[in-house]
Amino acid sequence: MSANVILMALMNAAPGQDAAFNQWYEERHLADVLSIDGMVRATRYRIAGAVHAEGTTPWAYLTIYEVEAAAAVSVAQELGRRRGTPALPMSGAMDEARLGWFFEKISERSAAA
C-alpha cells in the first residue's frame, strides 16, 4: 500500500479529560478510523511544550493518518458519513473544536547530511 496523502487532524481533550480522551482515542477511535477502506496507518503526537516556537498553539494533540492517494476522496466522504454514528462515535472527552486537512505528497522524505 502506498500512502501518498495524509490527513492531519488537530484536536484537544475537553478540560480535565486528557486521560479519558487518550484512552478513548487509543482504544476506540483509531481502530474506527483505520477500518475505513483506504486508511493505511496513524501516528499520534502531543505538543512538546518546552520546544515549540514562541507564542501559543490552540492544539495539544496531532494525529497524522496515512491515506492511499486513490482513496482520499472516498475516505473523506466516509469519515463524514460515519462521524457521530455507532461506526465512528465521538467522545465527550474530546473538545468539540478540531481541524483536519488532507495533504498530498510532493516529494520524498529528506534526511540530514
N, C-alpha and C positions, 0 to 999 in steps of 0.2 A: 504494500500500500504506500502510495506516495502522498504525503501531506504537503501541498503547496499553498495552502490557505490556513490562516489561524483566525480563531475567534478570540479576541481579547476581552475578558469580562472583568470589570472593576466593581467592587462592592464593599459593604461594611456589615458587621454584625449590628443588630439592634443594641442600644445602650445596655451594657452589663450582660450581654448574651454571647460573648465570644466563645466560651466553652461549648454551649449548646449549638451555636452556629457551626463551629468547626466539626463537631460530631455529626450533625445532620449533613453537612456538605460532604464529608469523607465517607460516611456510611450509607447515604441515600442518594444525594443529588448527583454526584459524579457518575454513579452507575446508571442513573436515569438518563442523563445527558449522553453518556457514551453508548447507550443502547440504540441511539439513532443511527440509521444507516448513513455512512459517510464520515462519522466521527472516528478518529484514529486513536488519540490519547490526550491526556490532560496533565498539566503541571500547575500546582498552586504555589503562590508566593504571598508573603506578608511584608508590609513596608518595613524597611530596615531603618528605623527611626533615627539612629545615630549617624547614618550615612547619606540620607537624602539631601538634595541641594537646598539652599536657603529657601525659606518660605514653607508653606504648608501644602499638603495634598488632602483633598477630601476623601481619599480612598485608602483603606488599610489593607485590602486584600485584592489580589490579581490572580485570575486563572487564565492560562493560555491553553486553549483547545486546538489541537491539530485536526484539520479537516481535509478530506480529499477534495481537490480542486473541482472536479466534475460534479461533486455533490453539494457544493457550498450553498447554492440557491435552495435546494430541497431541504438541507439541514436548517437553514434559517426559517423556512416555512414550517417545518415540523416542530421546531422549538416554539414558535408562536402558537401553533395548534395545540401542543401538549401543555404549555405553561398553565399552571393552576389546576390541572386535571389530576386524577389519580396516577397517570403515567409520568407526570412531572410536577409534583406538588411543591409549593413554596413553603417556607418555614417562617413563623413569626420571629424566629431568632435572627433573621436576615433583615436588615434595614430595607425599606421599600425603594430608596434611591439606589439605582445601579445603572451602569452603562455597559454596552457591548458593541464591538465593531469587528467586522471581518476585514482582514488584510491579506493580499496575495503576495506571494514570494517573488522578489525581483532579482535576487542574487543568491549565490551560495554563501554559506557561513564563512566568515573570515577569522583568522587566528592571528594572535600576536606573533611577531617575528622572533 
